[in-house]
Amino acid sequence: MILHGYSHENPVDMTFEQQRDVLDKTWKLLTDFCGKPPRGSVAPWWETSKEGTELMLSYGIEYDHSMSHHDCQAYWLRTGDSWTKIDYSKKAEEWMKPLVKGQETGLVEIPGSWYIDDLPPMMFIKNSANSHGWVNPRDVEDIWKDHFDYFYREYDEFIFPMTIHPDVSGRPHVLLMHERIIEHINKHEGVKWVTMAEMCDHFKSKQTPAPGALMPADAQDVLRKYQDSKVT
């Protein structure tokens, strides 16, 4: 189990204090329920705030699944990038400036992809024009299979993190789609089904954070402080 908000709150719409309180509450709930601290996080709506990464680091979170800087490779997340917004009332030269890279971190990003996510095409959401829910799952299946086949052909090693929601993929026509996709994937030599925590561990066994990277707090120290607070 990993962190995903309390009521699917959008981090972008919350104050820093609200984000911190939701993280603190949900971290404690999962820790008590699972008997150990959560290692990962997924931002609700895949919407991320400027404070979110450092908040996760302060709770010892090791990996995230909210960004899309790569399609099929884990990477070290960077925080604090900045860029000049386009302002059409000004001369173009005033906004044509390079992105300024922020701080490297020791937080592993397991990328998400809107193209390997069941929700946008197959869930009915009022007032969302692209989410009417009446998409033929075989069309989605072809897209997912094409993604997998391309990655398998082009990379010696890759991850294929499908994002699956129970209120979407729990429907009969989508369950059948998943059965066909799993059968397709399993026909390929060398495939291994793993958790995101295992993806994180594998990546860290081969990659080292950049010098000076912001590192996650020690998860055991965070846990110890929480346990001490319950005693007192």
PyMOL commands that set and color helices and strands:
alter all, ss='L'
color gray80, all
select helices_A, chain A and resi 11-13+16-34+44-46+52-58+92-94+114-116+119-122+137-154+166-169+172-186+196-206+219-231
alter helices_A, ss='H'
color red, helices_A
select strands_A, chain A and resi 40-41+63-64+75-79+103-109
alter strands_A, ss='S'
color yellow, strands_A
deselect
rebuild
show_as cartoon
